């Protein structure tokens, strides 16, 4: 009899889990369910917003990607989960049973939590917002650009880092890429770029070495910074903060708060904020057949693709160990790994596990980093959502290992 596995969500984490499960030659019936028909390659959205990259080059059709591997893709929304009966109900009224459910739905970007955002704000967190921002930039003739992250609120059922901002990497990309764009159009001297963070420190998910290096580059590019700022309102010419401050603004680029789908709280699966609490094997704290990976997992802090993929690998190893009755479960060892595009041929690679009591806190500012990001984005798109093969990942780890002992070693091309 086939083991029925349902993956709710076909994003970074969900597709990774699906591909990993397909490496097992056992008798599995795998269904991927998503209300979207296409995966959105979110790491490429800054290029859509600031470089005009075509939207169709960051979208991957889910049905051929899934069914090429003999799974089934269902284009529908899940409206109910019954964890006791082990069933999910679709918007089509179809009820599907499962032996294991992997929830990889991602989080909601709550644009409406900020007064005035729909009228005056811009973002790059989805293809609609990124395209809207690109169009606005074509009409921008100079002025005050303000970039920042709204404050998110998370639950308290699991022990995870308490971050005010779910991820500030996109803010880093936005500030450097718009700086590059304005210089290319010879209007940088007619503009100011200021950044704000709801946290007491900017880039709170990394260590001092990375923050200092990014800070020096910001200073060189005349990008100012304010911390402990919680945005509450946007108008046509200003941003308003919770502490009463007001700053002039002609172009507001905001990463909105992250919230959980109401579905999970309604079904009794979410914590006090609606995110799904799990142990370090990604198994729900109350239901042995339910796993959660990616942004919806309460442990996932920051909300980062690298962590989502790591959690997917762990969940699959745990499920297969149960099915086979043996096997090693991957240990949860989260870290921050991202490459911030800076426009042109420039980028910063960041690798840090300081947030989790690790000793790595590295930043590589180099065209080599830009080449690595281009390589990943291209491979991911043309392989229909596959991550780099293991040998390439091992090569990257060896490269990073060169700099673990001495963070100030020479970086080629820097």
HELIX and SHEET records of a PDB file:
HELIX    1   1 UNK A   12  UNK A   21  1                                  10    
HELIX    2   2 UNK A   42  UNK A   44  5                                   3    
HELIX    3   3 UNK A   45  UNK A   51  1                                   7    
HELIX    4   4 UNK A   55  UNK A   58  5                                   4    
HELIX    5   5 UNK A   62  UNK A   67  1                                   6    
HELIX    6   6 UNK A  111  UNK A  113  5                                   3    
HELIX    7   7 UNK A  117  UNK A  120  1                                   4    
HELIX    8   8 UNK A  127  UNK A  139  1                                  13    
HELIX    9   9 UNK A  169  UNK A  184  1                                  16    
HELIX   10  10 UNK A  188  UNK A  190  5                                   3    
HELIX   11  11 UNK A  208  UNK A  220  1                                  13    
HELIX   12  12 UNK A  262  UNK A  266  1                                   5    
HELIX   13  13 UNK A  294  UNK A  296  5                                   3    
HELIX   14  14 UNK A  305  UNK A  324  1                                  20    
HELIX   15  15 UNK A  354  UNK A  356  5                                   3    
HELIX   16  16 UNK A  367  UNK A  382  1                                  16    
HELIX   17  17 UNK A  390  UNK A  401  1                                  12    
SHEET    1   A 5 UNK A  72  UNK A  75  0                                        
SHEET    2   A 5 UNK A  28  UNK A  34  1                                        
SHEET    3   A 5 UNK A   3  UNK A   8  1                                        
SHEET    4   A 5 UNK A 100  UNK A 103  1                                        
SHEET    5   A 5 UNK A 290  UNK A 292  1                                        
SHEET    1   B 2 UNK A  38  UNK A  40  0                                        
SHEET    2   B 2 UNK A  59  UNK A  61 -1                                        
SHEET    1   C 3 UNK A  78  UNK A  82  0                                        
SHEET    2   C 3 UNK A  87  UNK A  90 -1                                        
SHEET    3   C 3 UNK A  95  UNK A  97 -1                                        
SHEET    1   D 2 UNK A 108  UNK A 110  0                                        
SHEET    2   D 2 UNK A 257  UNK A 259 -1                                        
SHEET    1   E 5 UNK A 121  UNK A 122  0                                        
SHEET    2   E 5 UNK A 251  UNK A 255  1                                        
SHEET    3   E 5 UNK A 144  UNK A 149  1                                        
SHEET    4   E 5 UNK A 192  UNK A 196  1                                        
SHEET    5   E 5 UNK A 223  UNK A 226  1                                        
SHEET    1   F 3 UNK A 231  UNK A 234  0                                        
SHEET    2   F 3 UNK A 238  UNK A 241 -1                                        
SHEET    3   F 3 UNK A 246  UNK A 248 -1                                        
SHEET    1   G 3 UNK A 336  UNK A 341  0                                        
SHEET    2   G 3 UNK A 347  UNK A 352 -1                                        
SHEET    3   G 3 UNK A 361  UNK A 365 -1                                        
END                                                                             
